[in-house]
Amino acid sequence: MSDLRKSETVAEESQYKKRSQMLDIWHSLRRNKGALLGIIILGMLFIILIVTLFMPYEMVLRMNPFHRYTPPNWQYPFGTDFMGRNQFHRVLFGTRYSLAIGFGSAGLGALVGVTLGAFAGYFGKLTDEIIMRFSDILASIPGIILGMVIVSALGNSLRNVIIAVGVASIPFFIRISRASILTVRNQEFVEAAHAIGMSHFRIIFRHVLPNGLSPIIVMFSVILGMSIITAASLSFLGWGIPAPAPEWGTMMNVGRVDMLNAPFLMTFPGIFIMITVLAFNLIGDGLRDALDPKLKK
Amino acid sequence: MIRFILKRILLLIPVIIGVSFIVFALLEAAPGDVADAIIARAGEVTAEDIEAIRAAHNLDRSMFYRYGVYMLNLIQGDLGISDITGLSVWNTFMQRLPNTLLLSFSALIIGMAVAVPMGIIAARNAGKLSDNFASIFTLVGMSMPVFWIGLILIQVFSGNLGILPVAGFDHGWRSLILPAICSGLSLTASTARQTRSSMLEVLKSDYLRTARAKGTSEDMVIRKHALSNAWIPIITAAGSSLCAQLAGSVVVESVFAWPGIGRLAAEAVFARDTTTVMGTIILTTVLYVLVQLLVDVLYAFIDPRIKSQYMNTSKKKKKTGMEKEAAAA
């Protein structure tokens, strides 16, 4: 890096630092090659999502009995399945499910988990003990089995898969936010907030949580990727979104039967699951580097 | 040490109560009950039969009553008999358990054998080509769903090459290869990353410079001085992966039709076999907690600092911080 550019970035950095922490994170994230790739992939997935939202849903269900099991070609870039449905359309329409599941379940897990974890870390004592035992209980049920039980209790649907996968991620958020809160709780500004008569609720959400947010953000990104894989596995095993829907895991479950004569039926949904999760993992790694005070210059 | 182990085992009791209650409540919430599941299988039944089944399973009482009955039996070590298969849940589980253990430990061995050298090489060549290669491998490995890895393995080795059985359990050690590689690969990715970052941390330390300064060979520096200090996080990662393997082997076992406990749970949930689901999840939970305990005990053997913490429990609180500093210095 030349001196000129170096001084420029330093100037930029100090300028951003004055503005906001989030901009600062965004700035260092943008300079991380991996994270940048992740953001680009995620951006493309969002473009696909928006484009497919404006297209008729019938496209994924349209059958063509004369073109069954067509290998990938110009007309059908991802081939066709046993009913002659265009896999290209199906895979692209599947983006909405994976993103909805990822953000929905990680969001649900974070909402419940961070709140509970913050209470546990802030109040300590009995509250902490009860919440942590609850977390231990949830954590010791294997995620996929818990997901299967929840889905079979509530029924196969997008909402229920989000709930099932989200519940399994709650203990991760409880632990990370509790640990993060514990490092902030005893600092002077919390005492000061207490002294001027703020309510516990306000202290937790306005002062303590924002200062311990970094590890939670990293965790959110990692859990997002994990949730997409868990949901795809659930769908693959038959406890996910039911069959005609173009969910990637479900498509792979259907394609599994024709694995040997039409391998492309599994390859493309698989690749899409992989790059989606990869994007979140890359962003998570980038965030970890960006938020790690040890690495800050 | 014994006090620590006892405490952890006692903590298992509230966990079992909580887990069993949550799962019980969820299974109760599922549409249809045991009677429906039995009737669906039995074919022709009269109204009296249905009444008899319902009475036998206390279906006319409240859910809490049934939970109480279940827990009372559980305390006496009775996990019940499956209404669907008619087999004892304990026996079925114990029959399946060795298969899952075999698969998990093979996966652990494969995973560690690949991950540790890979992580060390990556850390020593940080930023170079081999490091980039390893980090791409681990990132992709972590981003691929396990079932897809399994299906690709089946397609290549059973479909195209035709050298290994597709699935099942009937071909002796040859049927173990693919599932073990499949679970091993997913374990490799996370362990290799942990090894790399843990080694990177250690490689920067002063005692390695000292070791090199006194003329120790590079091989010795890495193996003796660096690795023995980097082990703890690696074992943690591998231990939690092993837990995940044991408890969450559902996917791999389903893909390869491997008759382990994960597949048992999946089949039971599918068949609405409440007794087996409850029993399997409770036993899996116990297994999970015990393996974690084993990993924690293992630390003591690897790290003398932790061992000394257990040894003088009376002075534990005061000493640990100082000891750690002293040992780090």
Interface residues (C-beta under 8 A of the other chain):
Chain A: G34 R133 F134 D136 I137 L138 S140 I141 P142 G143 I144 I145 M148 V149 I150 S152 A153 L154 G155 G225 I229 A232 S233 F236 L237 G238 W239 G249 M252 R256 M259 L260 P263 M266 G270 I273 M274 I275 V277 L278 N281 L282 D285
Chain B: L11 P14 V15 G18 V19 I22 V23 L26 L27 A29 A30 P31 L139 V140 M142 S143 M144 P145 V146 F147 W148 L151 I154 Q155 G159 A244 A247 G248 V250 V251 S254 G262 A265 A266 V269 F270 R272 V277 I281 T284 T285 Y288 V289
